[in-house]
Amino acid sequence: MKRKELKEFLDKKVELYNQSDFIETDPIRVPHRYSLKEDIEISGFLTATISWGNRKMIIRNAERLMEMMGNSPYDFVMESREDHIDEFVHRTFNLQDLQFFLKSLRNLYESHGGLEGIFQTHATGDSLQPAIHMFKKVFFEIEHPMRTTKHVSDPMKGSAAKRINMFLRWMIRKDPFGVDLGVWKSLSPSLLSCPLDVHTGRVARKLNLMKRKTNDARALQELDKSLRALDPDDPVRYDFALFGLGVFEGF
């Protein structure tokens, strides 16, 4: 398929799946419950962190977590109430991990001006992957359980960082149908990378958007290059096409 044909094909799939009804069946519905920027950020970050496995289970556990936080995640974090949660687990993400995440989030807001500021400070001219690397360093600058570090990926160590890239898409990208929230105005959608997982990876290879067989940081660089060639201003809008083709159409 030539580039023009490929772009036309993917553009139609974006139009099909980048619609408001996508929200209800996706983990993004959790941060959509909130209007305060900090509530959106924290609920989005925690939801993205546990976004692996069955989508219904992800949504159920993320919504339960928000209820445990009184549906006011920012207030809960800043009031140092992490010990008020005494039971939570999602696959390998357990109570110890969660309690540290809440402590670290409070540190980010108290000492670093919040989540957006960290990524803005460390973004490069063409990518947010170095900023993700620095974010992990800052996130774990306070005393932490070693086991918890596995729950924040690092592109500089070869990870495609699927969950953080998804979170960044939610926060930075703004689309006409209001699927992505776009509450971070200081960063351009052109810097975003596709949340690369088994579904998007399989479709991307079939469409010759990347060749590397492992879904890692090097594969993501290939995919970034291909998607930015199709749309340099909003490359990750094609995440909707790749994900939809893989999950809903079995492409």
C-alpha positions in Angstrom: 0.0 0.0 0.0 1.5 3.4 -1.0 1.8 6.1 1.5 -1.1 8.1 0.1 -3.4 5.1 0.2 -2.2 4.1 3.6 -2.9 7.6 5.0 -6.4 7.6 3.4 -7.1 4.1 4.9 -5.9 5.1 8.4 -7.6 8.5 8.3 -11.0 6.7 7.7 -10.3 4.4 10.7 -9.4 7.4 12.9 -12.8 8.9 11.9 -14.5 5.7 12.8 -13.0 5.1 16.2 -12.0 8.6 17.5 -15.6 9.2 18.5 -17.2 10.1 21.9 -18.8 6.7 22.2 -15.2 5.3 22.5 -15.0 6.8 26.0 -17.5 4.5 27.7 -15.6 1.3 27.0 -12.1 2.6 27.5 -10.1 3.3 30.7 -10.1 7.0 29.6 -13.6 7.2 31.0 -12.2 7.4 34.5 -10.4 10.8 34.2 -13.4 12.0 32.2 -15.4 12.0 35.5 -13.5 15.0 36.7 -13.3 18.7 35.8 -10.4 19.9 38.1 -7.1 19.6 36.3 -5.3 17.9 39.2 -8.1 15.3 39.6 -7.9 14.6 35.9 -4.1 14.2 36.1 -4.1 11.9 39.2 -7.0 9.7 38.2 -5.6 9.4 34.7 -2.1 8.6 35.9 -3.3 5.9 38.3 -5.7 4.5 35.8 -3.0 4.3 33.1 -0.7 2.7 35.6 -3.0 -0.3 36.1 -4.0 -0.5 32.4 -2.9 -3.9 31.5 -5.1 -7.0 31.2 -8.8 -7.1 30.7 -10.3 -3.7 29.9 -13.4 -4.2 32.0 -11.3 -5.2 35.0 -9.1 -2.2 34.5 -12.1 0.2 34.5 -13.7 -1.6 37.4 -10.6 -1.4 39.6 -9.8 2.2 38.6 -13.3 3.3 39.5 -13.2 1.4 42.8 -9.9 3.2 43.6 -11.5 6.6 42.9 -14.3 5.7 45.2 -11.8 4.7 47.9 -10.3 8.2 47.4 -13.7 9.8 48.0 -13.8 10.7 44.3 -11.5 13.6 45.0 -8.1 12.2 44.2 -6.1 15.5 44.4 -7.5 16.3 47.9 -6.9 12.7 49.0 -3.3 12.8 47.8 -2.5 16.2 49.3 -4.1 15.3 52.7 -1.7 12.4 53.1 -4.5 9.9 53.4 -2.8 7.0 51.7 -2.9 4.9 54.9 -6.7 5.2 54.7 -6.6 2.7 51.9 -6.0 -0.8 53.4 -6.8 -3.1 50.5 -6.1 -2.8 46.8 -4.6 -5.0 44.2 -4.6 -5.1 40.4 -2.6 -8.0 39.1 1.0 -7.3 40.4 0.2 -3.7 41.5 -0.6 -4.1 45.2 -1.3 -2.0 48.2 2.3 -1.2 49.0 2.8 0.1 45.4 -0.4 2.2 45.6 0.6 3.8 48.9 4.0 4.8 47.6 2.4 6.1 44.4 0.2 8.4 46.4 3.1 9.6 48.5 5.2 10.3 45.5 2.3 12.2 43.7 2.1 14.4 46.8 5.8 15.1 46.5 5.5 16.0 42.8 2.9 18.6 43.6 4.6 20.0 46.7 8.2 20.0 45.3 7.9 20.1 41.5 4.8 22.0 40.6 2.9 18.9 39.6 2.9 16.3 36.8 2.8 18.6 33.8 5.7 20.7 34.9 8.0 17.7 35.1 7.3 16.6 31.5 7.5 20.2 30.2 10.9 20.8 31.8 12.4 17.6 30.4 10.8 17.4 26.9 13.1 17.6 24.0 12.4 19.2 20.6 11.0 16.1 19.0 10.1 13.6 21.7 8.7 13.0 25.2 10.7 9.8 25.7 13.6 11.5 27.5 11.1 13.3 29.7 9.6 9.9 30.7 13.1 8.8 31.7 13.5 11.9 33.9 10.0 11.6 35.3 10.8 8.1 36.6 13.9 9.5 38.4 11.9 12.3 40.0 9.0 9.9 40.9 11.4 7.7 42.8 13.5 10.4 44.4 11.9 9.8 47.8 12.4 6.6 49.8 10.6 3.8 48.0 10.1 0.0 47.8 12.3 -1.4 45.1 9.5 -3.6 43.9 7.5 -0.6 43.0 10.0 0.8 40.4 8.8 -1.8 37.9 5.4 0.0 37.6 7.0 3.0 35.9 8.6 2.2 32.6 11.8 3.8 31.3 12.4 4.2 27.5 16.1 4.7 28.1 16.2 1.1 29.3 14.5 -0.2 26.3 10.8 0.0 27.2 8.1 1.2 24.9 6.5 2.7 28.0 3.0 2.0 26.7 1.1 3.1 29.8 2.8 6.4 30.3 2.6 7.2 26.6 -1.1 6.5 26.8 -1.4 8.8 29.8 0.4 11.5 28.0 -1.9 11.2 25.0 -4.9 11.6 27.3 -3.3 14.7 28.9 -1.8 16.5 25.9 -3.9 15.6 22.8 -7.3 17.4 22.3 -9.6 16.0 19.6 -12.8 17.4 18.2 -14.9 14.7 19.9 -13.5 15.2 23.3 -12.0 11.7 23.7 -8.5 12.8 24.7 -8.8 15.4 27.4 -6.0 17.8 26.4 -5.7 19.6 29.7 -1.9 20.1 29.3 -1.5 23.2 27.1 2.3 23.6 27.5 3.2 20.5 25.4 2.5 19.8 21.7 0.7 16.7 20.5 3.5 16.5 17.9 5.8 15.2 20.6 3.6 12.2 21.6 4.4 8.6 20.9 1.9 5.9 20.2 1.0 3.6 23.2 2.6 0.5 21.6 1.0 -2.8 22.7 0.4 -6.2 21.2 -2.6 -5.0 19.2 -1.1 -1.8 17.8 2.2 -3.6 17.2 0.6 -6.4 15.2 -1.4 -4.0 13.0 1.6 -1.7 12.5 3.7 -4.5 11.3 1.1 -5.7 8.8 0.9 -2.2 7.5 4.7 -1.9 7.3 4.8 1.0 9.7 7.5 -0.8 11.6 9.6 -3.9 11.1 11.1 -4.7 14.5 9.4 -7.7 16.0 9.7 -6.8 19.7 7.5 -4.1 21.2 10.3 -2.1 22.7 11.7 1.4 22.6 13.5 0.8 19.2 10.2 -0.4 17.7 8.5 2.7 19.0 11.1 4.9 17.3 10.3 3.1 14.0 6.5 3.6 14.6 7.0 7.3 15.6 8.9 8.0 12.4 6.2 6.4 10.3 3.2 8.1 12.0 4.9 11.5 12.0 5.4 11.2 8.3 1.6 10.7 8.0 0.8 13.6 10.3 3.6 15.5 11.9 1.3 17.7 14.1 -0.9 14.9 15.6 0.8 11.5 14.9 -0.9 9.6 17.8 -4.3 10.1 16.4 -3.5 7.0 14.5 -3.5 5.1 17.7 -7.3 5.0 17.4 -6.9 3.4 13.9 -4.3 0.8 14.9 -6.0 -0.1 18.2 -9.5 -0.3 16.5 -8.2 -2.4 13.7 -6.5 -4.8 16.1 -9.1 -5.1 18.9 -12.4 -4.5 17.1 -11.7 -5.8 13.6 -9.1 -8.5 14.2 -7.0 -7.0 11.4 
